[in-house]
Amino acid sequence: MADSLMKGHEYALAAVYYEKALFDQNQQVDTVISENFRLLTNTLLNQKIQCQKALRTFEDAWQTAQRFDLNEPNDTLQFKLRYEGALCGYLSQRYNEAYGQIQQTRFYTRDTTLTASLDVLEILTLNELERWTESKVIFARYVSRNRLTIQVDKLYDFLKKKPKNPDKAQLLSFLMPGLGQIYAGYPKEGLVSAGLQALSLGFGVYHVLNKYYLISFFSGAGLFQTFYFGGARRASLMAEETNRKRKARNSQKIRALLVENEQKKER
């Protein structure tokens, strides 16, 4: 039933039936767990994971993967289970857990021809963790192993650029309005911020000169304070946004190369 539902792309219902099959099996088994029981359990769990991945419920897939019985003597089968767990961790954005699973898979898998296929997933995971230097080392190994003509140093040339420091951006805005935004990579917003603060300050000074002290204090000074502290906080957020955009851009470039090469290998 579950397999038929899965073939018919009824993934949600298929996942339910796979779970039912797991429950029924657990009810029938004795205290001693046989090899066939372990194999069937892992097979049903894996099928359920495929349904959850098709539904893009990756967190559920990750939780299901934690139920694998990894006491599998067959090296190839154990590798597949551990790899699936690491992949689910990556897809569910549990990057630290995924990286841990990858390292465990390398440790417990004796066949190095199997662990070679972990390189792509490890590179992608390291990129999400912003561990670019380690990613570069593994990418260089991947290029060498697959005899590719990719210039690794050029691809990772972005490592020469230091990430923007949010605290520095905020400090610069305190020292000179708008400078923090310019440092963060948003010169137009920096000029706008500086202009608004200059206008609010000018507004306050104008009313002081005309002896409208209350208006000057509550309007001019209030506006200036809002723009001044708000601009500094904004500069910090902009620095973080610049770092996020850089990370996404760099990750996407590397991911595209990996996907392209893996697709070529499948042809």
SVG drawing of the C-alpha trace seen along z (x, -y; Angstrom):
<svg xmlns="http://www.w3.org/2000/svg" viewBox="-3 -85 48 98">
<polyline fill="none" stroke="black" stroke-width="0.4" points="0.0,0.0 2.7,-2.5 4.8,-1.8 1.9,-2.2 0.9,-5.5 4.5,-6.7 4.6,-5.8 1.4,-7.7 3.1,-10.8 0.7,-10.6 3.7,-11.3 1.8,-12.4 -0.4,-9.4 2.5,-7.1 4.5,-8.4 1.6,-7.5 1.5,-4.0 5.2,-3.5 4.9,-4.6 2.1,-2.1 4.2,0.6 7.0,-0.2 4.5,-0.1 3.1,3.3 6.6,4.7 7.6,3.6 4.5,5.3 5.5,8.6 9.2,8.8 10.6,10.6 13.2,9.2 16.1,10.4 16.3,8.1 17.2,10.1 19.2,8.8 16.1,9.0 14.2,6.9 16.9,4.2 17.1,4.2 13.3,3.9 13.1,1.2 15.8,-0.9 14.2,-0.3 10.8,-1.6 12.4,-4.6 14.3,-5.4 11.1,-5.2 9.3,-7.5 12.2,-10.0 11.9,-10.0 8.2,-10.9 9.1,-13.7 11.8,-15.1 9.3,-15.1 6.9,-17.1 9.9,-19.3 9.2,-18.7 13.0,-18.4 12.8,-18.8 10.5,-15.8 12.9,-13.9 15.8,-14.8 13.8,-13.5 13.0,-10.2 16.7,-9.7 17.5,-9.8 15.6,-6.5 18.0,-4.5 19.5,-1.5 23.2,-2.1 24.4,1.2 24.6,2.4 27.5,4.7 27.3,4.1 29.6,1.1 27.7,0.0 24.3,0.1 25.6,-1.7 27.1,-4.4 23.8,-5.0 22.0,-5.4 24.6,-7.8 24.7,-9.8 20.9,-10.1 21.1,-11.4 23.7,-14.0 21.7,-15.0 18.6,-15.5 20.6,-17.6 21.7,-19.8 18.3,-20.1 16.7,-21.0 19.4,-23.7 20.9,-21.9 24.4,-22.5 26.4,-21.8 24.6,-18.4 25.0,-17.7 28.7,-18.3 29.0,-16.1 27.1,-13.3 29.5,-13.7 32.5,-13.3 31.0,-10.2 30.3,-8.7 33.9,-9.2 35.0,-7.6 32.8,-4.5 33.0,-3.8 36.0,-1.7 35.6,-1.9 37.2,-5.2 35.5,-4.9 32.2,-5.5 33.4,-8.4 34.7,-10.2 31.0,-11.0 30.7,-12.9 32.9,-15.8 30.0,-17.6 27.8,-17.6 30.7,-18.5 31.6,-21.5 28.0,-22.8 27.7,-22.3 31.0,-24.1 29.9,-27.0 26.7,-27.4 28.8,-27.4 31.1,-30.0 34.1,-27.8 35.4,-28.8 39.0,-27.8 38.1,-24.2 35.6,-24.3 38.4,-25.4 40.7,-22.5 37.9,-19.9 36.9,-21.6 40.6,-21.4 40.5,-17.7 37.2,-17.3 38.6,-19.1 41.8,-16.9 39.8,-13.7 37.5,-14.5 40.2,-16.0 38.4,-19.3 39.9,-22.5 38.4,-24.8 40.8,-27.3 40.2,-26.9 42.2,-29.9 40.2,-32.2 36.9,-30.7 37.7,-31.3 39.2,-34.7 36.5,-36.3 38.5,-35.0 40.8,-38.0 37.9,-40.3 37.2,-40.6 33.5,-40.5 32.0,-43.7 32.1,-44.3 28.6,-45.4 30.2,-47.0 32.6,-49.0 29.7,-50.2 27.8,-51.3 30.8,-53.1 31.5,-54.9 28.0,-56.2 28.3,-57.5 31.5,-59.3 30.2,-60.7 26.5,-60.2 26.2,-58.1 29.8,-56.8 28.7,-53.5 26.2,-52.9 28.9,-53.7 31.3,-51.3 28.6,-48.6 28.2,-49.0 25.2,-51.3 26.6,-54.8 23.2,-56.2 21.6,-55.3 24.6,-56.8 24.1,-60.1 20.4,-60.1 21.1,-59.4 23.6,-62.2 21.2,-64.5 18.3,-63.8 20.5,-64.3 21.8,-67.6 18.3,-68.8 17.0,-67.9 19.9,-69.6 19.5,-72.6 15.8,-72.7 16.6,-72.8 19.3,-75.5 16.9,-77.6 14.3,-77.6 16.9,-78.3 18.0,-81.4 14.4,-82.4 13.9,-81.7 11.4,-78.9 13.2,-76.8 10.4,-74.3 9.9,-73.5 13.7,-73.3 14.0,-70.9 11.1,-68.6 11.2,-68.6 14.7,-69.4 16.6,-67.7 14.1,-64.8 14.3,-64.2 18.1,-64.4 18.4,-61.9 16.1,-59.5 18.0,-59.8 21.4,-59.7 20.8,-56.5 18.5,-54.9 21.2,-55.5 23.8,-53.8 21.7,-50.8 20.7,-50.7 24.4,-50.7 25.1,-47.7 22.2,-45.8 23.4,-46.8 26.8,-45.4 25.2,-42.1 23.0,-42.2 26.1,-42.7 27.8,-39.7 24.6,-37.6 24.5,-38.6 28.2,-37.9 27.7,-34.5 24.7,-33.7 26.5,-34.8 29.6,-32.8 27.7,-29.7 25.6,-29.9 28.6,-30.1 30.2,-27.1 27.0,-25.2 26.3,-25.8 29.7,-24.4 29.2,-21.3 25.7,-20.7 26.9,-21.2 29.7,-18.7 27.6,-16.1 25.0,-16.3 27.7,-15.7 28.8,-12.6 25.3,-11.2 25.0,-11.5"/>
</svg>
